């Protein structure tokens, strides 16, 4: 994949301080156009009841949210000033549409979308929801950078989580496309065999034709959940990036049971490439 259009989803001023420089570094190295996207969910306060009807106040943006938006916009402009790539910044106007719609529409043209990790501690629930919808519904590969990730090249040693699913297959090919020339790629299967292992061998052979050293890894299921196992093996391999299919089950299953995707979103110390 040749990256010529790069988008970065921005959710907080604190995150923007490190995420925007990382995005600018990638844009500079790839020669991509960088679009900063700032969704802003308007607040609609509950105002009371009138008979059987519920009334609400007018939608508004709180002052703290306005200050955050100014700080994010300033951080973006400072990071792109004088750089060797083109850029634009898109901030959601009040009352235009939902934050989710604004975010999804403004990343649709990107070859790759960057976003920062949204751990349960230290991030707003609304931001975690937006991040999940970005991965679920944008139709684009989303690279999640862990909190505080410094500007640096990635893709020289990649671990791919394998399963015989559309999501995992797409993630594998996106990861290969982001790999540096001659990069090492490991493809991990967790479980006791089953469907898809022959397909994994075909994928490995295809990646080998691109000049990559491919290793197939198998691990038995343990007390660790799938997300934790992926991170553990990535560390063992010295990987600088993980790739995995995202939210392979229904929304109801993910909500009730939980998902490896959320484990990676919250706990991975490495960049994770997701594809839905």
C-alpha angles and dihedrals in degrees: 000000000000108000110219099142117047126178129192120200111216122201108160141019093236091054092045092063092071104017097058094052089049090051092046090051091053091047090052094049094047099035090236129156107247122216120190112207120197115183115195118196109209117227118238108192122210108246105182140267133295109197105305094340126093115220126203135196123245118284113263143168112237118233093248089056091050090051090050090052092051091049092049093048091049092048090051094050092047092051096050099039111120094358125140097246137069121252145174134191123221120195121182113245118226115271096006099118140305118312089240093055092046092050096047095046093050097051096043094097096048122111087209134009122212123203136165127247114268107203119189090245113064101012133087119253091232090058092051089051091051091049091052092050089049090058096040101045113018094084088218132108108260122206112202114203118205119245111289096005108171124226105275140135116264134187104071094110117023133182117203121197107222133210131144094258136115090242095054094045092052091047091051093053093045089050091051090050090053093046119113116244109283093009120164114244125193120192113204126201118188117201143039101307120268133139122358102034093107088050089051089056090052090051090050091051091049092052090048088059087060089058099259126139102234126198124188114214128190126192130180118234113264137172087287115094119239095261093052091046091053091052092046094052091044089058091047090052094046089238120176093198139029126208125196142159111255131229096348092175131064119282090250092053092048091048096050103033101027127233141247086235092067092046090056092044092055105034113024115118090196131066110270124206112209130192126182 
